[in-house]
Amino acid sequence: MRILVTGATGVVGTEVVDQLHTAGHPVTRVARRPADASLVGWRIGAGPAPAALHGHWDVIVHAAASTRWTLSKAEATAANVDALRAVLALADRDTHVVHLSTAYVGGVRNPEDLRGAEFEGYRNGYEWSKAVCEDVVRAEHAGPLTLVRPPLIVGRRGSGEIARFSGPYTIIQALVSGLAAVVVGDPAGYAEISPVDEVAALVVGAALGSPPAAPRTEVLAAGRGALTLDALLDVVCDTVNECRAAHGVDPVRRPPLVSGDSWNRFFLPLADQYLSPFQNQAVKLLAMFQSYTSMREPFEPTRTVVDPAGVMAASVRHWAARKPRLALARPEPWTMLAV
């Protein structure tokens, strides 16, 4: 079986490749910046495919993407939509394409999450481009297709290991550093997470299984068993403080929760006026997570994530072990600028 994996050095791609190798399947790996000769370098969409990628593929796992929430529409189109079309040019009608999307192209979006006409009802350019990609791959790929939709991705169940710390780990670091003086969101809102090894297992199962007769969509989520924002903060802060206690370090304080409406109406204008530029940037960064950790309805999974609290705790422990300077640091309180 000839298998191609794009984004092979990314968070999900790394895990997918490891699981395929464990199952005894050789893989051709594509990366934007290859670290060694075992990888095929290709800036997908920015140039022709290397000769090593020509010929029939039994399976193409397309995990490459730019996941930045600050992408403009043009940037998101080039990075994700145009790149997908370049990958589809390598597929034929007998190629099973397994396309990594995001659960956030579906589900219920809160009215305050929407960003106007530019992104057509989606929260940001990344999310919008993933929805467009799903439309493109359904319309333009004549062969079998599986779409895999995970929510926010954290470390492996049990060990918490992950290829790199991004996305939700921004919240952990902000809580420990003191930059998250408050957390904005609905305490009862849902915060969907999934362990990276289960995302990869879903991808690998699709890649090695029988190709579907019709396009298939898999949603990995906890559904009604998802953590609420309130519970997520408890897990993160309690686990961080367990790690700190083991090293004789004082605990961090769990920040208060403030509703989005109260924050936007009353606190944000004061923050703009009185906080330092660095603190203001932290506020804006954390605000991007508000709609992802305060969903009014959870996703409806086709594959269920069980015990998301245990998954989150394992991820925090691994982060703390790998980033001891950050995990054990003394939080720096916010200070107001003189005016």
C-alpha positions as CSV (number, residue, x, y, z in Angstrom):
1,M,0.0,0.0,0.0
2,R,1.4,3.4,-1.0
3,I,0.6,6.0,1.6
4,L,1.3,9.8,1.5
5,V,1.1,12.0,4.6
6,T,1.2,15.7,4.3
7,G,2.0,17.9,7.3
8,A,4.0,14.9,8.5
9,T,5.9,16.8,11.2
10,G,2.9,18.6,12.6
11,V,1.0,17.8,15.8
12,V,-1.4,15.3,14.2
13,G,0.9,14.3,11.3
14,T,3.7,13.1,13.6
15,E,1.3,10.9,15.5
16,V,-0.3,9.5,12.3
17,V,3.1,8.6,10.9
18,D,4.2,6.9,14.2
19,Q,1.0,4.8,14.3
20,L,1.3,3.8,10.6
21,H,5.0,2.8,11.2
22,T,3.9,0.8,14.2
23,A,1.4,-1.0,12.1
24,G,4.1,-1.9,9.7
25,H,3.2,0.4,6.8
26,P,5.9,2.5,5.1
27,V,4.9,6.1,4.5
28,T,6.0,8.9,2.3
29,R,6.2,12.0,4.5
30,V,5.8,15.6,3.2
31,A,6.9,18.6,5.2
32,R,7.3,22.3,4.4
33,R,10.7,22.4,6.0
34,P,12.2,18.9,6.0
35,A,14.6,18.2,8.8
36,D,16.3,15.3,7.1
37,A,16.5,13.3,3.9
38,S,13.7,11.0,4.9
39,L,11.2,13.8,4.4
40,V,10.0,15.2,1.0
41,G,10.2,19.0,1.1
42,W,7.3,20.7,-0.6
43,R,5.7,24.1,0.0
44,I,2.3,22.8,-1.1
45,G,0.6,25.0,-3.6
46,A,3.6,27.3,-4.0
47,G,5.4,25.1,-6.5
48,P,5.0,21.9,-8.5
49,A,5.0,18.6,-6.6
50,P,8.5,16.9,-6.4
51,A,9.0,13.9,-8.7
52,A,9.0,11.6,-5.6
53,L,5.3,12.3,-5.2
54,H,4.3,11.3,-8.8
55,G,2.4,8.1,-9.5
56,H,-0.6,6.3,-8.0
57,W,-1.3,6.7,-4.2
58,D,-3.6,4.2,-2.5
59,V,-4.1,6.7,0.4
60,I,-3.4,10.4,0.9
61,V,-3.7,11.7,4.4
62,H,-3.8,15.4,4.1
63,A,-2.9,16.8,7.5
64,A,-1.0,19.9,6.4
65,A,-2.6,23.2,7.2
66,S,-2.1,26.7,8.6
67,T,-4.1,26.8,11.8
68,R,-3.6,30.4,12.7
69,W,-6.8,32.1,13.7
70,T,-5.5,35.5,12.5
71,L,-5.3,34.5,8.8
72,S,-6.9,36.9,6.4
73,K,-9.2,35.5,3.8
74,A,-6.4,35.7,1.1
75,E,-3.9,34.1,3.4
76,A,-6.3,31.3,4.4
77,T,-7.1,30.6,0.8
78,A,-3.5,30.3,-0.2
79,A,-2.4,28.3,2.8
80,N,-5.3,25.9,3.0
81,V,-7.6,25.9,0.0
82,D,-5.0,26.2,-2.8
83,A,-2.8,23.7,-0.9
84,L,-5.6,21.2,-0.9
85,R,-6.1,21.5,-4.6
86,A,-2.4,20.9,-5.2
87,V,-2.6,17.7,-3.1
88,L,-5.8,16.6,-4.9
89,A,-3.8,16.8,-8.2
90,L,-1.8,13.8,-6.9
91,A,-4.9,11.7,-6.4
92,D,-6.9,9.6,-8.8
93,R,-10.3,8.0,-8.6
94,D,-8.9,5.0,-6.8
95,T,-7.1,7.1,-4.1
96,H,-8.7,7.2,-0.7
97,V,-8.3,10.8,0.5
98,V,-8.4,11.2,4.3
99,H,-8.7,14.9,4.9
100,L,-8.1,16.4,8.4
101,S,-10.6,19.1,9.0
102,T,-11.9,20.6,12.2
103,A,-15.0,20.1,14.3
104,Y,-15.6,23.8,14.3
105,V,-16.9,23.9,10.7
106,G,-20.0,22.3,12.3
107,G,-21.8,22.7,15.6
108,V,-23.5,25.8,16.9
109,R,-21.7,29.1,16.9
110,N,-22.7,31.7,19.4
111,P,-23.9,35.0,17.8
112,E,-21.1,36.9,19.5
113,D,-18.5,34.6,18.0
114,L,-19.2,35.6,14.4
115,R,-16.9,38.0,12.6
116,G,-19.1,39.5,9.9
117,A,-19.5,38.9,6.2
118,E,-15.7,38.4,5.5
119,F,-15.8,34.8,6.9
120,E,-19.4,34.0,6.0
121,G,-20.5,33.2,9.5
122,Y,-17.4,31.4,10.7
123,R,-15.2,32.6,13.6
124,N,-12.0,33.3,11.7
125,G,-10.1,32.7,8.5
126,Y,-8.8,29.2,9.5
127,E,-12.3,27.9,10.3
128,W,-13.7,29.4,7.2
129,S,-11.0,27.9,5.0
130,K,-11.5,24.5,6.5
131,A,-15.2,24.7,5.6
132,V,-14.3,25.7,2.0
133,C,-11.8,22.8,1.9
134,E,-14.5,20.3,2.8
135,D,-16.7,21.7,-0.1
136,V,-13.7,21.6,-2.5
137,V,-12.6,18.0,-1.7
138,R,-16.2,16.7,-1.9
139,A,-16.7,18.4,-5.3
140,E,-13.3,17.8,-6.9
141,H,-12.2,14.4,-5.7
142,A,-13.8,11.6,-7.6
143,G,-12.5,8.8,-5.4
144,P,-13.3,7.6,-1.8
145,L,-13.2,10.3,0.9
146,T,-13.1,10.5,4.7
147,L,-13.3,13.8,6.5
148,V,-12.0,13.7,10.1
149,R,-13.1,16.6,12.4
150,P,-11.4,16.9,15.8
151,P,-11.9,19.8,18.3
152,L,-9.0,21.4,20.2
153,I,-6.2,18.9,20.3
154,V,-4.1,18.1,23.4
155,G,-1.6,15.4,24.3
156,R,-1.9,11.6,24.3
157,R,-4.3,9.9,26.7
158,G,-2.2,8.6,29.6
159,S,1.1,10.2,28.9
160,G,0.1,13.7,27.6
161,E,2.9,13.6,25.0
162,I,2.5,15.8,21.9
163,A,4.8,16.9,19.1
164,R,4.6,20.6,20.1
165,F,2.7,22.8,22.5
166,S,0.3,25.1,20.7
167,G,-3.4,26.0,20.8
168,P,-4.9,25.1,24.2
169,Y,-1.4,25.2,25.8
170,T,-1.5,29.0,25.4
171,I,-4.3,29.0,28.1
172,I,-2.2,26.9,30.4
173,Q,0.8,29.2,30.1
174,A,-1.3,32.3,30.6
175,L,-2.9,30.9,33.8
176,V,0.5,30.0,35.3
177,S,2.3,33.2,34.3
178,G,-0.4,35.4,35.7
179,L,-1.3,36.9,32.3
180,A,-4.8,35.4,32.6
181,A,-5.9,37.7,35.4
182,V,-9.5,36.8,34.4
183,V,-10.9,34.2,32.1
184,V,-13.7,35.4,29.8
185,G,-16.5,32.9,29.0
186,D,-19.5,31.1,30.2
187,P,-18.7,28.8,33.2
188,A,-21.3,26.3,31.9
189,G,-20.2,26.5,28.3
190,Y,-18.7,23.4,26.7
191,A,-14.9,23.1,26.0
192,E,-14.3,20.2,23.6
193,I,-10.8,18.6,23.6
194,S,-9.5,15.4,22.2
195,P,-6.2,13.5,22.7
196,V,-3.8,13.6,19.7
197,D,-3.4,9.8,19.7
198,E,-7.1,9.2,19.3
199,V,-7.3,11.8,16.5
200,A,-4.5,9.9,14.8
201,A,-6.1,6.5,15.5
202,L,-9.2,7.7,13.7
203,V,-7.2,8.9,10.8
204,V,-5.1,5.7,10.6
205,G,-8.2,3.5,11.0
206,A,-9.7,5.2,8.0
207,A,-6.5,5.0,6.0
208,L,-6.0,1.3,6.5
209,G,-9.7,0.3,6.5
210,S,-12.0,-0.3,3.5
211,P,-12.5,2.9,1.5
212,P,-16.0,4.3,2.0
213,A,-18.5,4.0,-0.9
214,A,-19.7,7.5,-0.2
215,P,-18.0,10.4,1.5
216,R,-17.8,9.8,5.3
217,T,-17.4,12.4,8.0
218,E,-16.0,11.4,11.5
219,V,-16.4,13.8,14.4
220,L,-14.2,13.1,17.5
221,A,-15.6,14.8,20.6
222,A,-17.0,14.1,24.1
223,G,-20.4,15.4,23.3
224,R,-22.5,15.7,26.4
225,G,-19.6,14.4,28.4
226,A,-17.4,17.4,27.4
227,L,-15.8,19.5,30.1
228,T,-17.4,22.8,30.9
229,L,-15.2,25.9,31.0
230,D,-15.5,25.9,34.8
231,A,-14.4,22.2,35.0
232,L,-11.6,22.8,32.5
233,L,-10.1,25.6,34.7
234,D,-10.4,23.4,37.8
235,V,-8.5,20.5,36.0
236,V,-5.8,22.8,34.7
237,C,-5.2,24.8,37.9
238,D,-5.5,21.7,40.2
239,T,-3.0,19.7,38.1
240,V,-0.5,22.6,37.8
241,N,-0.7,23.1,41.6
242,E,0.0,19.4,42.1
243,C,3.1,19.7,40.1
244,R,4.1,22.9,41.9
245,A,3.5,21.3,45.3
246,A,5.7,18.4,44.4
247,H,8.6,20.9,44.0
248,G,7.7,23.0,47.1
249,V,6.4,25.9,45.0
250,D,3.4,27.9,46.1
251,P,0.1,27.3,44.1
252,V,-1.2,29.5,41.4
253,R,-4.6,31.2,42.0
254,R,-7.4,30.2,39.8
255,P,-8.6,33.4,38.0
256,P,-12.2,34.5,38.2
257,L,-14.6,33.9,35.3
258,V,-16.1,37.0,33.6
259,S,-18.9,36.8,31.1
260,G,-18.2,37.9,27.6
261,D,-20.8,40.6,27.7
262,S,-19.4,42.1,31.0
263,W,-15.8,41.9,29.7
264,N,-16.6,43.6,26.4
265,R,-18.8,46.3,27.9
266,F,-16.9,47.3,31.0
267,F,-13.5,45.7,31.4
268,L,-12.1,45.7,27.9
269,P,-12.2,49.5,27.6
270,L,-10.3,49.8,30.9
271,A,-7.8,47.2,29.7
272,D,-7.1,49.1,26.5
273,Q,-6.5,52.3,28.6
274,Y,-4.5,51.0,31.5
275,L,-2.8,47.7,30.7
276,S,0.7,47.5,29.4
277,P,1.1,46.6,25.6
278,F,2.3,43.1,26.6
279,Q,-0.7,42.5,28.9
280,N,-3.0,43.9,26.2
281,Q,-1.7,41.5,23.7
282,A,-2.2,38.6,26.1
283,V,-5.8,39.7,26.6
284,K,-6.5,39.7,22.9
285,L,-4.8,36.3,22.4
286,L,-6.9,34.7,25.2
287,A,-10.0,36.3,23.8
288,M,-9.6,34.2,20.7
289,F,-10.3,31.1,22.8
290,Q,-13.5,32.4,24.3
291,S,-15.8,31.0,21.7
292,Y,-14.0,27.7,21.7
293,T,-14.2,27.1,25.4
294,S,-17.8,28.4,26.0
295,M,-19.9,26.6,23.4
296,R,-23.6,26.5,24.2
297,E,-24.0,23.1,22.7
298,P,-21.3,20.3,22.5
299,F,-20.6,18.5,19.3
300,E,-22.4,15.3,18.2
301,P,-19.6,12.8,17.9
302,T,-19.4,9.8,15.7
303,R,-16.4,8.7,17.9
304,T,-16.6,9.6,21.6
305,V,-13.8,11.0,23.8
306,V,-14.2,9.5,27.2
307,D,-12.9,11.1,30.4
308,P,-11.7,14.4,28.9
309,A,-10.7,15.6,32.4
310,G,-8.1,12.8,32.6
311,V,-6.9,13.6,29.2
312,M,-6.4,17.3,30.1
313,A,-4.7,16.5,33.4
314,A,-2.2,14.2,31.6
315,S,-1.5,16.9,29.1
316,V,-0.9,19.5,31.8
317,R,1.5,17.1,33.6
318,H,3.5,16.5,30.5
319,W,3.6,20.2,29.7
320,A,4.9,21.0,33.3
321,A,7.5,18.3,33.0
322,R,8.8,19.6,29.7
323,K,8.5,23.3,30.7
324,P,9.5,23.4,34.3
325,R,10.7,27.0,34.2
326,L,7.3,28.1,33.1
327,A,5.3,25.7,35.3
328,L,7.2,26.6,38.5
329,A,7.5,30.3,37.9
330,R,6.1,32.9,40.2
331,P,3.1,34.5,38.5
332,E,3.5,38.2,37.7
333,P,0.4,40.1,38.7
334,W,-1.1,42.7,36.4
335,T,-0.1,46.3,36.9
336,M,-1.9,49.4,35.7
337,L,0.0,52.0,33.7
338,A,0.0,55.5,35.1
339,V,-2.1,57.9,33.0
